[in-house]
Amino acid sequence: MNVAMHVVFIGGGNMADALIGGMLRNGFTPGQLRAIEVDGAARRRLFEKYRIECLAEPRGAIRAGEVVVFAVKPQQMQEAARFSGLKPNANLVVSIAAGITLAALAGWLGGPNLTHTKLVRAMPNTPALIGAGVAGLYALPGVSAAERKQAEAILGAVGATVWIEKEELMDVVTAVSGSGPAYVFWFIEQLAAAGESLGLSREISQKLAIETVLGSAKLAAQSGDAPALLRERVTSKGGTTEAALRTFEEHKLAERFLRAVEAARDRGAELAKG
């Protein structure tokens, strides 16, 4: 598929940079990828880094059959879509803008009543910047199986992908994996701060916290066992881990965490409504 597939990115920020780099590492050639970016410095950076064609204006530049990836910030999506000049269903369109529904995108593209039906919505996360991301994807029914594979080839170049069958669940994807890295960073921050508060140096405590989270995540990914089972194996009856987990339960930490993720989901839904 990579041989025949050509992709143009509208927007040349960090996520576009990560995707382009990942795709080149996964068998794409510079001739298959292009970027449209209004900022001259960003265009030069992408060209010098990847030697791909970089353009300043989208109108008239997008070719039929080219996969179009909107990699602009959500607040820039309406303007970018309206000035793209895309014709209905001449291209597969992938949006990685958080909180933008496909109905809104179709309207901005000039297609009332979803005349643009070859649309995919994706929610990658920031670990994609180091090739360790995960992205949830949702496609309109008009997207073929082959086109789904094209979307997977793009987002899968920087991590794992999962397909979501209802678009409203993309707000949950955003709350779990889109915002999730911030939760993990917060946990690392708190774990390190706790170690420092109890007597360790800042440097040692931070290293212990980071390596513990990293190793635990790798174990969870590679063992094939459920996280609950892995937790139970670490928790000896009457031991130190049990004492800590009992405190989590007493303070209803799981319930509070659920409330936090619900708040992120609800905010995503609010942003989608404008």
Secondary structure as UniProt FT lines:
FT   TURN            2..4
FT   STRAND          7..10
FT   HELIX           14..25
FT   TURN            26..27
FT   HELIX           30..32
FT   STRAND          33..36
FT   HELIX           40..50
FT   STRAND          53..55
FT   TURN            59..61
FT   TURN            64..65
FT   STRAND          67..70
FT   HELIX           74..76
FT   HELIX           77..82
FT   TURN            88..89
FT   STRAND          93..95
FT   TURN            98..99
FT   HELIX           102..108
FT   TURN            109..110
FT   HELIX           112..114
FT   STRAND          119..123
FT   HELIX           126..130
FT   STRAND          133..139
FT   TURN            141..142
FT   HELIX           145..155
FT   HELIX           156..158
FT   STRAND          159..163
FT   HELIX           167..169
FT   HELIX           170..173
FT   HELIX           174..178
FT   HELIX           180..197
FT   TURN            198..199
FT   HELIX           202..223
FT   HELIX           227..234
FT   TURN            237..238
FT   HELIX           240..250
FT   TURN            251..252
FT   HELIX           253..273
//
